[in-house]
Amino acid sequence: MKRGILESQKRRLTEIAPFTPSPRPERREEWKLKLDANENHFIDSNILRRILLEAIEEVDPRFYPVEEFQLLREDISRWLGVGSDLIALGCGADQLVELLVQAFGVGYGVASISPTFPSYETRCRILGLRYSSTPLRGDGFELDVERLSEEARRSGLVFICSPNNPTANQFRRDDILAIVEAAAGVVVVDEAYADFGEYSMVRDVERYDNLIVLRTFSKFFGLAGLRVGYLIAPRDVVDAFVRVVPPFNVPSFSLAVARRALRYLDHALKAAEELKAERSRLIQRLNEVSGVRAFPSQANFIFLTASVDAATARRTLAEHGVMARVIEGLPGLGTCFRITVGRREANDTVIRAFSSLVGGSG
Ligand SMILES: Cc1ncc(COP(=O)(O)O)c(C=O)c1O
Protein backbone atom coordinates (compact mmCIF):
# COMPACT_ATOMS: atom_id res chain seq x y z
CA MET A 1 0.00 0.00 0.00
CA LYS A 2 1.29 3.46 -0.87
CA ARG A 3 1.39 5.62 2.25
CA GLY A 4 1.02 8.98 0.55
CA ILE A 5 0.17 10.86 3.72
CA LEU A 6 3.13 9.51 5.68
CA GLU A 7 5.49 10.27 2.78
CA SER A 8 4.41 13.89 2.57
CA GLN A 9 4.57 14.27 6.37
CA LYS A 10 8.12 12.94 6.42
CA ARG A 11 9.04 15.34 3.61
CA ARG A 12 7.54 18.30 5.45
CA LEU A 13 9.17 17.43 8.77
CA THR A 14 12.62 16.70 7.36
CA GLU A 15 12.66 20.19 5.87
CA ILE A 16 12.82 21.51 9.45
CA ALA A 17 16.44 21.85 10.57
CA PRO A 18 17.00 19.42 13.46
CA PHE A 19 18.62 20.63 16.65
CA THR A 20 21.93 18.82 17.00
CA PRO A 21 23.75 19.54 20.26
CA SER A 22 27.50 19.15 20.10
CA PRO A 23 28.66 16.19 22.17
CA ARG A 24 30.33 16.91 25.50
CA PRO A 25 34.03 15.96 25.66
CA GLU A 26 34.61 12.60 27.28
CA ARG A 27 37.10 13.87 29.82
CA ARG A 28 35.68 16.03 32.58
CA GLU A 29 38.67 18.37 32.62
CA GLU A 30 37.86 19.33 29.02
CA TRP A 31 34.33 20.45 29.84
CA LYS A 32 35.70 23.86 30.69
CA LEU A 33 36.18 24.46 26.95
CA LYS A 34 32.61 23.54 26.14
CA LEU A 35 31.64 27.08 25.24
CA ASP A 36 28.93 26.43 22.67
CA ALA A 37 25.71 26.34 24.70
CA ASN A 38 25.87 29.36 27.03
CA GLU A 39 25.95 27.26 30.15
CA ASN A 40 27.10 28.72 33.47
CA HIS A 41 30.75 27.94 34.21
CA PHE A 42 30.86 30.12 37.33
CA ILE A 43 28.40 28.48 39.75
CA ASP A 44 30.26 26.38 42.30
CA SER A 45 29.52 22.72 41.60
CA ASN A 46 29.91 21.89 45.33
CA ILE A 47 26.94 24.12 46.14
CA LEU A 48 24.93 22.43 43.40
CA ARG A 49 25.84 19.01 44.71
CA ARG A 50 24.68 19.95 48.18
CA ILE A 51 21.28 21.17 47.04
CA LEU A 52 20.80 18.16 44.75
CA LEU A 53 21.36 15.86 47.73
CA GLU A 54 18.94 17.89 49.85
CA ALA A 55 16.32 17.67 47.10
CA ILE A 56 16.73 13.88 46.93
CA GLU A 57 15.81 13.72 50.62
CA GLU A 58 12.70 15.80 50.05
CA VAL A 59 11.18 14.44 46.84
CA ASP A 60 8.94 11.39 46.71
CA PRO A 61 8.79 10.40 43.02
CA ARG A 62 5.74 8.19 43.48
CA PHE A 63 3.57 11.29 43.43
CA TYR A 64 2.85 13.89 40.76
CA PRO A 65 4.11 17.34 41.66
CA VAL A 66 1.19 19.51 42.79
CA GLU A 67 2.16 21.59 45.83
CA GLU A 68 5.71 21.92 44.46
CA PHE A 69 4.42 23.99 41.54
CA GLN A 70 2.69 26.44 43.80
CA LEU A 71 5.66 26.64 46.19
CA LEU A 72 8.11 27.49 43.43
CA ARG A 73 5.74 30.11 42.02
CA GLU A 74 5.54 31.69 45.47
CA ASP A 75 9.32 31.65 45.88
CA ILE A 76 9.83 33.29 42.47
CA SER A 77 7.10 35.77 43.34
CA ARG A 78 8.92 36.82 46.54
CA TRP A 79 12.22 37.07 44.69
CA LEU A 80 10.94 39.20 41.82
CA GLY A 81 8.30 41.15 43.73
CA VAL A 82 5.38 40.21 41.46
CA GLY A 83 2.24 38.24 42.38
CA SER A 84 2.53 34.46 42.15
CA ASP A 85 -0.59 34.43 39.97
CA LEU A 86 1.43 36.24 37.30
CA ILE A 87 3.84 33.30 37.01
CA ALA A 88 3.67 30.10 34.92
CA LEU A 89 6.29 27.35 34.87
CA GLY A 90 7.70 25.33 32.00
CA CYS A 91 10.10 22.48 31.36
CA GLY A 92 12.80 24.95 30.38
CA ALA A 93 12.07 28.27 28.69
CA ASP A 94 12.16 26.23 25.50
CA GLN A 95 8.94 24.42 26.36
CA LEU A 96 7.35 27.76 27.16
CA VAL A 97 8.37 29.03 23.69
CA GLU A 98 6.62 26.03 22.17
CA LEU A 99 3.49 26.56 24.27
CA LEU A 100 3.43 30.32 23.64
CA VAL A 101 3.45 29.66 19.90
CA GLN A 102 0.54 27.22 20.32
CA ALA A 103 -1.38 29.60 22.55
CA PHE A 104 -0.88 32.91 20.75
CA GLY A 105 0.70 32.22 17.35
CA VAL A 106 -1.92 29.87 15.90
CA GLY A 107 -4.33 31.72 13.64
CA TYR A 108 -2.34 34.97 13.55
CA GLY A 109 1.34 34.19 12.95
CA VAL A 110 4.49 35.17 14.76
CA ALA A 111 6.97 38.02 14.31
CA SER A 112 10.54 38.27 15.51
CA ILE A 113 13.96 39.60 14.61
CA SER A 114 16.97 38.28 12.71
CA PRO A 115 19.38 36.91 13.77
CA THR A 116 17.89 35.49 16.94
CA PHE A 117 17.21 32.31 18.95
CA PRO A 118 16.15 29.70 16.34
CA SER A 119 13.47 27.98 18.46
CA TYR A 120 10.87 30.67 17.68
CA GLU A 121 11.01 29.94 13.95
CA THR A 122 11.33 26.17 14.39
CA ARG A 123 8.17 26.03 16.53
CA CYS A 124 6.27 28.01 13.90
CA ARG A 125 7.46 25.81 11.05
CA ILE A 126 6.34 22.67 12.90
CA LEU A 127 2.83 24.10 13.13
CA GLY A 128 2.94 25.60 9.62
CA LEU A 129 2.51 29.15 10.97
CA ARG A 130 3.52 32.39 9.30
CA TYR A 131 6.81 33.63 10.77
CA SER A 132 8.35 36.97 9.85
CA SER A 133 11.80 38.12 10.89
CA THR A 134 12.84 41.76 10.86
CA PRO A 135 16.61 42.25 10.47
CA LEU A 136 18.44 44.11 13.23
CA ARG A 137 19.95 47.45 12.24
CA GLY A 138 23.59 48.31 11.79
CA ASP A 139 26.54 46.97 13.70
CA GLY A 140 24.96 47.96 17.03
CA PHE A 141 22.25 45.35 16.26
CA GLU A 142 19.41 47.72 17.21
CA LEU A 143 15.71 46.98 16.78
CA ASP A 144 14.03 48.33 13.65
CA VAL A 145 11.14 49.68 15.71
CA GLU A 146 9.08 50.89 12.80
CA ARG A 147 9.21 47.66 10.80
CA LEU A 148 8.80 45.37 13.77
CA SER A 149 5.84 47.44 15.03
CA GLU A 150 4.23 47.03 11.64
CA GLU A 151 4.68 43.25 11.85
CA ALA A 152 3.42 43.32 15.44
CA ARG A 153 0.17 44.97 14.32
CA ARG A 154 -0.71 41.89 12.26
CA SER A 155 0.74 39.06 14.40
CA GLY A 156 -0.60 37.16 17.39
CA LEU A 157 2.80 36.95 19.01
CA VAL A 158 6.14 38.78 18.86
CA PHE A 159 9.38 37.37 20.28
CA ILE A 160 12.10 39.82 21.27
CA CYS A 161 15.14 38.11 22.72
CA SER A 162 16.91 40.64 24.95
CA PRO A 163 19.84 40.23 25.54
CA ASN A 164 19.69 38.72 22.09
CA ASN A 165 21.10 35.33 21.22
CA PRO A 166 23.50 35.43 19.29
CA THR A 167 24.35 39.17 19.12
CA ALA A 168 24.62 39.44 22.96
CA ASN A 169 23.15 42.96 23.22
CA GLN A 170 20.22 44.07 25.34
CA PHE A 171 17.86 46.31 23.38
CA ARG A 172 16.81 49.78 24.49
CA ARG A 173 13.87 49.47 26.86
CA ASP A 174 11.99 52.30 25.13
CA ASP A 175 12.31 50.55 21.78
CA ILE A 176 10.83 47.36 23.21
CA LEU A 177 8.02 49.26 24.89
CA ALA A 178 7.17 51.04 21.62
CA ILE A 179 6.66 47.62 20.02
CA VAL A 180 4.63 46.39 23.02
CA GLU A 181 2.35 49.40 22.60
CA ALA A 182 1.97 48.93 18.84
CA ALA A 183 1.27 45.18 19.00
CA ALA A 184 -2.18 43.71 18.37
CA GLY A 185 -1.24 40.57 20.31
CA VAL A 186 1.27 39.62 22.99
CA VAL A 187 4.97 40.53 23.01
CA VAL A 188 7.31 38.05 24.67
CA VAL A 189 10.62 39.47 25.88
CA ASP A 190 12.92 36.48 26.23
CA GLU A 191 15.15 37.37 29.19
CA ALA A 192 17.04 34.07 29.39
CA TYR A 193 20.23 36.16 29.79
CA ALA A 194 18.93 39.33 31.46
CA ASP A 195 20.58 38.50 34.80
CA PHE A 196 23.89 39.21 33.06
CA GLY A 197 22.54 42.42 31.52
CA GLU A 198 21.66 45.95 32.57
CA TYR A 199 17.98 45.67 33.40
CA SER A 200 14.89 43.44 33.45
CA MET A 201 11.36 44.16 32.23
CA VAL A 202 9.66 41.93 34.81
CA ARG A 203 8.04 44.86 36.65
CA ASP A 204 6.75 46.32 33.36
CA VAL A 205 4.35 43.37 33.16
CA GLU A 206 2.18 45.14 35.74
CA ARG A 207 1.76 48.16 33.42
CA TYR A 208 1.15 46.48 30.04
CA ASP A 209 -1.72 44.10 29.32
CA ASN A 210 0.16 42.28 26.52
CA LEU A 211 3.74 41.95 27.83
CA ILE A 212 5.17 38.56 28.77
CA VAL A 213 8.68 38.14 30.19
CA LEU A 214 10.28 34.73 29.71
CA ARG A 215 13.09 33.55 31.99
CA THR A 216 14.95 30.42 32.97
CA PHE A 217 16.92 28.72 35.76
CA SER A 218 19.35 27.36 33.12
CA LYS A 219 21.73 30.30 32.83
CA PHE A 220 21.98 32.52 35.93
CA PHE A 221 21.44 29.66 38.41
CA GLY A 222 23.40 27.10 36.37
CA LEU A 223 20.61 24.50 36.25
CA ALA A 224 20.43 23.86 32.49
CA GLY A 225 20.26 20.10 33.00
CA LEU A 226 17.15 20.29 35.19
CA ARG A 227 14.92 22.16 32.70
CA VAL A 228 13.07 24.82 34.66
CA GLY A 229 11.75 27.92 32.92
CA TYR A 230 9.12 30.45 33.94
CA LEU A 231 7.22 33.39 32.56
CA ILE A 232 5.67 36.47 34.07
CA ALA A 233 2.55 37.85 32.41
CA PRO A 234 -0.62 39.79 33.28
CA ARG A 235 -3.02 37.69 35.39
CA ASP A 236 -5.63 37.18 32.64
CA VAL A 237 -2.92 36.28 30.12
CA VAL A 238 -1.53 33.64 32.51
CA ASP A 239 -5.04 32.38 33.12
CA ALA A 240 -5.60 31.94 29.37
CA PHE A 241 -2.11 30.56 28.72
CA VAL A 242 -2.08 27.79 31.36
CA ARG A 243 -4.81 25.98 29.44
CA VAL A 244 -2.21 24.90 26.86
CA VAL A 245 0.31 23.79 29.51
CA PRO A 246 0.39 19.99 29.99
CA PRO A 247 -0.30 18.91 33.58
CA PHE A 248 2.79 18.29 35.74
CA ASN A 249 5.13 19.56 33.01
CA VAL A 250 8.11 20.10 35.34
CA PRO A 251 9.52 17.14 37.34
CA SER A 252 9.23 17.38 41.13
CA PHE A 253 12.98 16.98 41.54
CA SER A 254 13.66 19.97 39.28
CA LEU A 255 11.09 22.07 41.14
CA ALA A 256 12.69 21.18 44.47
CA VAL A 257 16.18 22.08 43.25
CA ALA A 258 15.00 25.37 41.70
CA ARG A 259 13.45 26.36 45.05
CA ARG A 260 16.77 25.73 46.76
CA ALA A 261 18.64 27.62 44.05
CA LEU A 262 16.79 30.77 45.12
CA ARG A 263 18.44 30.36 48.50
CA TYR A 264 21.90 30.66 46.94
CA LEU A 265 20.97 33.86 45.18
CA ASP A 266 23.96 35.68 46.70
CA HIS A 267 26.30 33.09 45.28
CA ALA A 268 24.63 33.32 41.84
CA LEU A 269 24.96 37.11 41.92
CA LYS A 270 28.64 36.84 42.85
CA ALA A 271 29.19 34.29 40.06
CA ALA A 272 27.51 36.68 37.58
CA GLU A 273 29.83 39.50 38.70
CA GLU A 274 32.87 37.28 38.16
CA LEU A 275 31.53 36.34 34.75
CA LYS A 276 31.05 40.00 33.79
CA ALA A 277 34.63 40.83 34.77
CA GLU A 278 35.93 37.95 32.65
CA ARG A 279 33.60 38.99 29.83
CA SER A 280 35.15 42.50 29.72
CA ARG A 281 38.66 41.08 29.76
CA LEU A 282 37.86 38.56 27.03
CA ILE A 283 36.27 41.16 24.75
CA GLN A 284 39.15 43.57 25.26
CA ARG A 285 41.83 40.96 24.61
CA LEU A 286 40.06 39.62 21.51
CA ASN A 287 39.75 43.13 20.12
CA GLU A 288 43.53 43.44 20.38
CA VAL A 289 43.87 40.58 17.86
CA SER A 290 43.95 42.08 14.38
CA GLY A 291 41.19 40.78 12.12
CA VAL A 292 38.90 40.10 15.10
CA ARG A 293 36.01 42.25 16.20
CA ALA A 294 34.31 41.35 19.48
CA PHE A 295 31.08 43.23 20.17
CA PRO A 296 29.86 44.50 23.56
CA SER A 297 27.90 41.89 25.52
CA GLN A 298 25.22 41.93 28.17
CA ALA A 299 24.92 38.14 28.22
CA ASN A 300 26.99 35.18 29.43
CA PHE A 301 28.41 34.77 25.93
CA ILE A 302 30.08 37.03 23.42
CA PHE A 303 29.57 37.62 19.72
CA LEU A 304 32.46 38.27 17.37
CA THR A 305 33.52 38.27 13.75
CA ALA A 306 36.89 37.28 12.34
CA SER A 307 38.36 37.61 8.88
CA VAL A 308 38.67 33.91 8.23
CA ASP A 309 36.62 31.26 6.44
CA ALA A 310 34.31 29.08 8.50
CA ALA A 311 36.02 25.76 7.70
CA THR A 312 39.43 27.04 8.86
CA ALA A 313 37.79 28.53 11.95
CA ARG A 314 36.16 25.23 12.89
CA ARG A 315 39.40 23.34 12.39
CA THR A 316 41.55 25.76 14.41
CA LEU A 317 39.08 25.98 17.28
CA ALA A 318 38.91 22.17 17.38
CA GLU A 319 42.71 21.98 17.46
CA HIS A 320 42.65 24.15 20.58
CA GLY A 321 39.85 22.04 22.05
CA VAL A 322 37.44 25.01 22.00
CA MET A 323 33.79 24.24 21.34
CA ALA A 324 31.95 27.34 20.06
CA ARG A 325 29.19 28.19 17.60
CA VAL A 326 30.43 29.24 14.20
CA ILE A 327 27.73 31.22 12.40
CA GLU A 328 27.79 31.80 8.65
CA GLY A 329 25.58 33.77 6.33
CA LEU A 330 24.76 36.87 8.38
CA PRO A 331 24.54 39.73 5.88
CA GLY A 332 27.65 41.92 5.82
CA LEU A 333 29.35 40.18 8.74
CA GLY A 334 31.56 37.39 7.37
CA THR A 335 32.31 34.49 9.71
CA CYS A 336 30.75 35.04 13.14
CA PHE A 337 31.17 33.25 16.45
CA ARG A 338 29.08 32.88 19.58
CA ILE A 339 31.24 31.87 22.51
CA THR A 340 30.19 31.31 26.11
CA VAL A 341 32.26 33.23 28.65
CA GLY A 342 34.26 30.57 30.47
CA ARG A 343 36.66 30.69 33.40
CA ARG A 344 39.86 32.64 32.97
CA GLU A 345 41.98 29.72 31.81
CA ALA A 346 39.40 28.68 29.19
CA ASN A 347 39.16 32.25 27.92
CA ASP A 348 42.93 32.39 27.58
CA THR A 349 42.70 29.34 25.32
CA VAL A 350 40.01 31.11 23.27
CA ILE A 351 42.27 34.15 22.90
CA ARG A 352 45.17 31.93 21.83
CA ALA A 353 42.95 30.12 19.33
CA PHE A 354 41.87 33.38 17.69
CA SER A 355 45.41 34.74 17.65
CA SER A 356 46.56 31.67 15.76
CA LEU A 357 43.45 31.69 13.57
CA VAL A 358 43.88 35.16 12.12
CA GLY A 359 47.45 35.99 13.04
CA GLY A 360 49.06 32.62 12.34
CA SER A 361 50.72 32.64 15.76
CA GLY A 362 49.90 31.56 19.33
C1 LIG B 1 17.35 33.08 24.15
C2 LIG B 1 17.08 31.77 24.76
N1 LIG B 1 15.85 31.51 25.22
C3 LIG B 1 15.57 30.34 25.78
C4 LIG B 1 16.53 29.34 25.90
C5 LIG B 1 16.14 28.02 26.46
O1 LIG B 1 16.38 27.96 27.81
P1 LIG B 1 15.99 26.68 28.65
O2 LIG B 1 17.26 25.99 28.98
O3 LIG B 1 15.32 27.23 29.87
O4 LIG B 1 15.07 25.85 27.83
C6 LIG B 1 17.81 29.57 25.44
C7 LIG B 1 18.83 28.52 25.57
O5 LIG B 1 19.96 28.62 25.17
C8 LIG B 1 18.10 30.80 24.84
O6 LIG B 1 19.30 31.08 24.33
The ligand as an SDF file (V2000), in Angstrom:
LIG
                    3D

 16 16  0  0  0  0  0  0  0  0999 V2000
   17.3450   33.0810   24.1450 C   0  0  0  0  0  0  0  0  0  0  0  0
   17.0820   31.7670   24.7550 C   0  0  0  0  0  0  0  0  0  0  0  0
   15.8520   31.5080   25.2200 N   0  0  0  0  0  0  0  0  0  0  0  0
   15.5680   30.3350   25.7810 C   0  0  0  0  0  0  0  0  0  0  0  0
   16.5280   29.3440   25.8970 C   0  0  0  0  0  0  0  0  0  0  0  0
   16.1370   28.0220   26.4640 C   0  0  0  0  0  0  0  0  0  0  0  0
   16.3780   27.9620   27.8130 O   0  0  0  0  0  0  0  0  0  0  0  0
   15.9940   26.6770   28.6450 P   0  0  0  0  0  0  0  0  0  0  0  0
   17.2640   25.9890   28.9850 O   0  0  0  0  0  0  0  0  0  0  0  0
   15.3210   27.2340   29.8690 O   0  0  0  0  0  0  0  0  0  0  0  0
   15.0720   25.8520   27.8300 O   0  0  0  0  0  0  0  0  0  0  0  0
   17.8140   29.5680   25.4360 C   0  0  0  0  0  0  0  0  0  0  0  0
   18.8310   28.5230   25.5660 C   0  0  0  0  0  0  0  0  0  0  0  0
   19.9590   28.6200   25.1710 O   0  0  0  0  0  0  0  0  0  0  0  0
   18.0970   30.8040   24.8420 C   0  0  0  0  0  0  0  0  0  0  0  0
   19.3040   31.0800   24.3290 O   0  0  0  0  0  0  0  0  0  0  0  0
  1  2  1  0
  2  3  1  0
  2 15  2  0
  3  4  2  0
  4  5  1  0
  5  6  1  0
  5 12  2  0
  6  7  1  0
  7  8  1  0
  8  9  2  0
  8 10  1  0
  8 11  1  0
 12 13  1  0
 12 15  1  0
 13 14  2  0
 15 16  1  0
M  END
$$$$
